Amino acid sequence: MTIKKILLASSLIFASSLAVPAFSANLVCQLNVKSGGHVMGNGTSHCNGIDFSFGSSTSGSWSITNISKSIDRVHWVKGCNSGLSCGVTVRAYSPNEAQAYIHYKDGSIEYVTANMWYETGH
């Protein structure tokens, strides 16, 4: 074997040992504050919002996105009851979390989590 072939073979073996699972699903939030409010993080796993409505809640949603493999089922621990997305009531000044296990048809399982925080000016 030439030095080039040895280096190439060694590089391939080393690179394959660094491989990580190809999970890429995301649990994302969408927070809908009232008129004049401000939101940061919509479409990510951490949403924060404030308005000065002096209310106790607003609306929002959870969605599982960027799914790259066939899903067998989704087990929601917190957030939704079923499916890949749902609308929720987001309570002010309290934890609003979502957690789910995605069971893929190939037998693998992925855990996803997200949270929303809402303030109303109280």
C-alpha positions as CSV (number, residue, x, y, z in Angstrom):
1,M,0.0,0.0,0.0
2,T,1.1,3.5,-0.7
3,I,1.3,6.2,1.9
4,K,-1.7,7.9,0.2
5,K,-3.9,4.9,0.5
6,I,-2.9,4.3,4.1
7,L,-3.6,7.9,5.0
8,L,-7.0,7.8,3.2
9,A,-8.0,4.5,4.9
10,S,-7.0,5.9,8.3
11,S,-8.9,9.1,7.7
12,L,-12.1,7.2,6.7
13,I,-11.9,5.0,9.7
14,F,-11.3,8.0,12.0
15,A,-14.1,10.0,10.5
16,S,-16.6,7.1,10.8
17,S,-15.8,6.8,14.5
18,L,-16.9,10.4,15.0
19,A,-20.3,9.9,13.4
20,V,-23.3,11.0,15.4
21,P,-26.9,10.0,15.0
22,A,-28.7,11.9,12.2
23,F,-31.4,13.2,14.4
24,S,-32.6,16.6,13.4
25,A,-36.1,17.2,14.5
26,N,-36.9,20.3,16.5
27,L,-39.6,21.2,18.9
28,V,-40.4,24.9,18.3
29,C,-42.7,27.4,19.8
30,Q,-44.8,30.3,18.5
31,L,-45.9,32.9,21.1
32,N,-48.7,35.3,20.1
33,V,-48.5,38.4,22.3
34,K,-51.2,41.0,22.3
35,S,-51.1,44.2,20.3
36,G,-48.0,46.4,20.9
37,G,-46.1,43.5,22.5
38,H,-42.7,42.1,21.6
39,V,-41.6,38.5,21.0
40,M,-38.2,36.9,20.7
41,G,-37.5,33.4,19.6
42,N,-40.6,32.4,17.6
43,G,-39.7,29.4,15.5
44,T,-37.0,28.2,18.0
45,S,-37.1,26.1,21.1
46,H,-37.1,29.2,23.5
47,C,-39.8,31.9,23.0
48,N,-40.1,34.9,25.2
49,G,-42.7,37.7,25.0
50,I,-44.1,40.7,26.8
51,D,-47.0,43.0,26.3
52,F,-48.8,45.4,28.6
53,S,-52.3,43.9,28.5
54,F,-52.2,43.2,32.2
55,G,-53.9,39.9,31.4
56,S,-53.1,36.4,32.6
57,S,-52.5,34.5,29.4
58,T,-52.1,34.6,25.6
59,S,-52.1,32.0,22.9
60,G,-49.2,30.0,21.4
61,S,-48.4,26.7,19.7
62,W,-45.9,23.9,19.7
63,S,-44.7,22.2,16.5
64,I,-42.3,19.4,15.7
65,T,-40.3,20.4,12.6
66,N,-37.3,19.3,10.5
67,I,-38.3,15.7,10.6
68,S,-35.9,13.7,8.4
69,K,-37.1,10.1,9.0
70,S,-40.4,8.3,9.0
71,I,-42.2,8.6,12.4
72,D,-44.0,5.7,14.0
73,R,-45.5,7.8,16.8
74,V,-45.0,10.8,19.1
75,H,-45.3,10.5,22.8
76,W,-46.0,13.9,24.3
77,V,-44.8,14.2,28.0
78,K,-45.9,17.9,28.2
79,G,-47.4,20.4,25.8
80,C,-49.7,18.6,23.3
81,N,-51.9,15.5,23.5
82,S,-51.2,14.1,20.1
83,G,-50.0,14.9,16.6
84,L,-47.1,17.0,15.5
85,S,-48.4,20.4,16.6
86,C,-51.1,22.0,18.8
87,G,-52.4,25.3,20.0
88,V,-52.0,26.1,23.7
89,T,-52.9,28.7,26.3
90,V,-49.7,30.3,27.5
91,R,-49.9,31.4,31.2
92,A,-48.1,34.6,32.3
93,Y,-45.3,34.3,34.7
94,S,-45.3,30.5,34.9
95,P,-43.4,27.7,33.1
96,N,-44.8,26.8,29.8
97,E,-42.9,23.7,28.6
98,A,-43.3,21.0,26.0
99,Q,-41.5,17.7,25.9
100,A,-41.9,14.8,23.5
101,Y,-40.3,11.5,22.5
102,I,-40.4,10.8,18.8
103,H,-40.4,7.1,18.0
104,Y,-39.1,6.5,14.4
105,K,-40.0,3.5,12.3
106,D,-36.3,2.4,12.2
107,G,-36.6,1.8,16.0
108,S,-34.7,5.0,17.2
109,I,-36.1,7.5,19.6
110,E,-35.4,11.2,19.9
111,Y,-36.2,13.5,22.8
112,V,-37.2,17.1,22.1
113,T,-38.0,19.9,24.4
114,A,-38.9,23.6,24.3
115,N,-40.3,26.4,26.5
116,M,-42.2,29.7,26.4
117,W,-42.1,32.6,28.9
118,Y,-44.8,35.3,28.8
119,E,-45.0,38.6,30.8
120,T,-48.0,41.0,30.8
121,G,-46.7,44.1,32.7
122,H,-48.2,43.2,36.1
